[in-house]
């Protein structure tokens, strides 16, 4: 790779992962097309992106743990049940028509972003809801389904988890983004990457160090901004990213 392509790869990765860390997801629909543009085949780009995304969660964890804005039991719940879906989704992607699945996901994410925009007070403050046995059981079904999306498609699952925590359980956007980055950005992505490797899909190892560096820096930058910015700004960032991701998946 020449130096111009290398700089494009690094800066693109930093930008994509900063925005994802700030809004709770969406790095794949920014970083993944960059890998395709630079010449990687689809399956190779997917596997390479999945492995690099682990550094996004690692960078975000470093910042979020310092601020202690984490509900450890909720993170453990997301990791445990979502991981079941991640493994299943990584195998299902070989059976489901990719274009059809991406367009369906694009519609869902776009509608969630519009919903968040219409609900002006959503996620500004923590208001505990559905934190009973029935609420957690229904949430568990949704988390498994979102895990399947994470394992099978390139992006979007982090945004879905963020809005689930905000809308269904009543967490603020700051709290939801922090827990999403730890659970999805680190653990789910690591598990998805390992599962993809076990399926035999090759990784483009020469580009991985730059992507890991960009993801890690972006994770730290985005998480730091999350703690400095008010909740309504985080909410706007979430809505902008859902719009971009939703349209990208559709178009």
N, C-alpha and C positions, 0 to 999 in steps of 0.2 A: 504494500500500500504506500502511495506517495504521501508526502507530508500534508498536502492540502486535504486529501481524503481523510487522513488520520485526524487532523484538527476538526474537520466537519463531523466526524464520528464522535469525538470526545465532547465537543461543544453541544452537539445535538443531544447526546446522552445526558449531559448535565441539565440542559433546559427541560427535556422531557421528564426527567426524574424529579427535578425541583418542583415542577408544576404538579406532578402526581403526588408527591409527598405533601404538598400544600393542600390539595383538594381531596385526597383519599383514594386516588387511583387514576388510571388512564395513561400510564407511561407506554404501554404496549402499542397504542394507536398512534403514538408519535415516534417512538424509537424503532418499532418494528418496520414501518414503511421505509425508514432511513436505511436499514440493513438491506431491504429489497432494492432500493434505489442504487446502493453501492455494489449490487451485483450478486447477492447471495440468493440461492434457490429458496422457495417458500419454507420447506421443511427444515432446512439448515438454519435459516434466519429465525424460525420459531424456537428451535432448540437453543440457539445461541442467546436469543433474547431472554428466554426463561431462566437460564443460568445466571445471566448478568443481573436480572431483576432481584436476585437474592441480596445483592449489595445495596439496593435501594432500601430494603427493609432493615438491613444492618445499620446503615447510616442514620435512618430515622429513629431506630431504637436507641442509639447513643444519645440523641438529643432528648427524646421523650422521657427516657428513664431519669434523666437529670431533673426534669420538671415534675415528676411523680404525678402525672395526669392520667394514670393507667388504672383500670379496674382489672386486676390480674385474673379474677375468676371468670369474667366475661371473655377475656382473651383466651383462656384455657378452653372455654366452651366453644368459641369460634374455631380454634385450632383442632380440637378433638373431632367435632362433627363435620366441619368443613373439609378436613383432610380425607374423610371417606369419599366425599364427592370429587375431590381433586384427583385421586387415584382412578376412580371410575371414569371421570371425564377425559383423562389422558388416553384411555383406551377407546373411549367412544368416538373420539375425533376421527378415528380411522374408518368409522362406519357411517357418520352423518355427513351429508353434502355440506361442505364448508360455506358456500355462498348463501345457501338458505338459512343456515344457523346464524351467520353473522348478521344478516338482514333482520331476522327476528330479534336478536339481541340489540341491534341498533334502534329499533322501534321502542323497545322496553326502556333503554337508557335515555332516549330522547324524551319520552313521556315522563320519566322520573325527574329529569331536569326541569321540564315545564311545570310539573307539580310543585317542586321545591320553590320555583320562582313565584308561583301564585300564592303559596303559603308564606307570606312575608315574615311571620314571626317564628317559623319553623327552625328549630335548632339554635336559637339565640341563647336560650338558657336550658338547663337540665330540668325536665319535668317528668318524673318517673311514671311510666305507663306500661301495662302488660307485663309486669315483672312478677307474675304469679305462675303456678304450675302450667295452666293452660296456655298462657302467653309464651312461656319458654318452650313448650312442646311445639307450638306452631312455628316459633322462630327457628327451632332446630330443623324442621322440614325445609324451611327457606334457606337456611345456611348450607344444608347438604346440596340443594339445587344450585346455589351460587357457587359452591365448591366444584360442581360438575362443569359449570361455565368456565371457571378458572383453569381447570385441567384441560379443557378441550379447545378454548379459543384464546386469542392473543391478548385480550384486555377486556376491561369492563367490570370484572368481578369486584374489585376494590370499591368502585363507585356504588355498586349494589349493596355491599356490606355497610358502607358508610351511611347510606340512606336508611337501611334497615335499622341500624342502631339509633338513628335520629328519629325516624317516623314511628317505628313500632315500640321501641323501648324508651324513647324520650331523652336520649343523651344530647348534649350540645354538639355542634359540629366539631369543635376543638377536641372534645373527648372521643367522638366517633372516629375522627381522622387518626388520632394517636393509636387507638386500639386496632384500627384497620391496618395501619402500617406495620405494626408488630405481628399481627396474626396472619394477614394476607401477604403483605410485602416481604416478610421474612420467611415464615414457616410454610405457608401454602406454596409460594414460589419455589422454595427449595425442594419441597416434596414433588411439585410438578416437574421441575428440572430433572430430578433423579429418575422419576417415572419415565419421562421422555427418553432419557439416556438408555434405560433398560429396554425400550422398544427398538433400539438400534438406530435411531435417527442421528446422523453425524452433527457435530458441533464445529464451528469454524474457530478453532482455538487461537489462531494468530490475532484475531480482533478482540478476543475476550478480555485481556487485561485493560484495554482502553475503555471498554464498556463497563467493566467492574468499577474502574476508577470514576467514570462519569456518573454511574448509578449511586455510588457511595457518597460522592460530593453532593449530588442532587438531593439525596435523602437527608443529609445533614442540613443543607440550606433550606429545604422545604419545611422540615420539622422546626427549625429555628424560627422561621417566619410565622409558622402556625402559633407559636407561643407569644409572639410579639404583636400580631394583628388581632383585631376584635373579631368576634364570632360572625358578624354580618359580612365581613370581608371574606372570611373562609367560606361562607355560604355562597357568595357571588362566584368565587373561584371554582367551587364545586359545580355550580350551574353552568359556567362557561365551558368547563371541561366536559360535562355531560353532553352539551350541545355539539362540541367538536367531535367527540367520540361517536355519538349517535349518528351524526351526519356522515362521518367517515365510514362507519360500518354500512350505512345504507347506500352510499354512492360508490 
